[in-house]
Amino acid sequence: MKYRNIHISPKYSEGERVYYGSVPGVPEIDMIEAATQEEFERLFHEAVDEYLLEKRVSTPKRKKGWLYFVSALIALVVIALLTCPDKSKHVEVLKDKVGSVLNEQLIDENSNELEFLGMALVNGVLGKYINNYVTVNDYALFNVGKATLDGKTFPVSVGVFGHVFSVPRKIIEERLNESKEFQDLLEFF
């Protein structure tokens, strides 16, 4: 027996005097039992109609869920593309970190006003200095800032969604203290 491309093979039980059967591969349609073959056919048609209606109703929900997910993912990618920070933001963040290391190393409690004035000058040119030592590799959705000191290049910042996150100040301080170029700069000031 076939209805709407769904097949069932009814069996007859002499002892119970019923026709019975289930649809192979479709567990959503329960076992069908009927006293007559006509009744069995009617119950089979009703079960198939109900199954197909429920399947049709549930399918759009799944499609909507995927549509929402894909839409949100596309929106996230577009936002990341539009808000990816440029090199100047990386330099600005690194200038603050390097400036705090410089201030700590050059100024002590016995510093006078002239030394403070010198530090203000150093902080003024620090952005240009850092700009020469930092490159930014752009990966469309995010970018990575890398510094090159003494011929060694290492990552120092990551930019994403309009923000730049740098490595911790302690790591920057360690790298600067290991750098001959930076030590020469300190001696200059």
Secondary structure, DSSP 8 states (H G I E B T S, - for coil): -EETTEE---EEETTTTEEEE--TT-TTS--EEESSHHHHHHHHHHHHHHHHHHHHHHHHHHHHHHHHHHHHHHHHHHHHHHH---HHHHHHHHHHHHHHHHHHHH--TT--HHHHHHHHHHHHHHHHHHHHHEEEEE-SS-EEEEEEETTEEEEEEEEETTEEEE--HHHHHHHHHH-HHHHHHHHH-
